[in-house]
Amino acid sequence: MLDQERWNRIVWRCRRGMLENDLVLTRFLAARGRAMTEDEVALLDRLLDLPDSELWDLIAGRREPQDPAVGPLLSALRRA
């Protein structure tokens, strides 16, 4: 379980300039956010480091991640 400060940081980072990303990330956090493990949060942080267009291409399935470790989290985002 995430502490409040870490949770607030993740929520803030999920607010994106691209509406599509914002909607997917908001739904994902509503469904799974508080139950995420520290490893999942670290992977999400890595995805959130990407520019909006690259993140959307991954979520939309237009391209696959270079790092296969983010695959399961990306699949969960795609289902959100």
N, C-alpha and C positions, 0 to 999 in steps of 0.2 A: 504494500500500500504506500502511496506517495504522501510525503508530508505536504502541508499546505503551501509552503513556499515553492517547492518543486512543481506542484500542481498548477499554481498561478503562472509560473514561468512557461510551462507547456501550453496552457490555454492562450497566453499572450502570443507565443510563437506561432500558434496555429491560426491566428488571425492574419490572413493573407490579403494581398492586393488583388488577387485573381479570384473572382466569385466562385468559380467551380471548385478550386482548392479549398476555399473557406467553407463551403457547404459540406464537402466530403469530410474534412477534418473535424468540423463541428459535430457531425453525426457520429463519427468514429469516437470522439471523446465522450459524447453523451452515452454511447453504448458500452464502451470498454475502458474509458479513461482512468478512472480510479482503481481499476483492477489490474492495470498494466504493471508488469514487472520492471525492475530497474534496467534489465537488458533491453526490453521493448522500448522503454523511454529513451535509452541511449541510441537505439536504432532510429526511432522517430526523430530525435534531435539531428541525426545525420541527414535524414531526408529533408528536414526543415532548413538545413543549411543550403539546399539547392535553390536556384532562382525559380520563381513561380512557373515559368514555361517548362522547365525541365521536370519539375515535380509533377506538373499536370500530365506531361507525356508519359511518365512512369505510371501514374494512377490510371490514366486512360488506356494503358496497355499499348501505346504507340511505340514504346521502347522498353527494354528490359534493363534492370539495374546491373551495373558493372560488378557490384558486390552481391553475391548470392545470399549473404547473411540477411539482407533486408527483404528477401523474397516473401517469407511468411507474413511479415508486417504489411508489406505492400499488398498481398492478397487480401488481408483483412480490411485494408483501406478501400480496395476495389469493391468489396462487398458492402461497405458502409453506405 
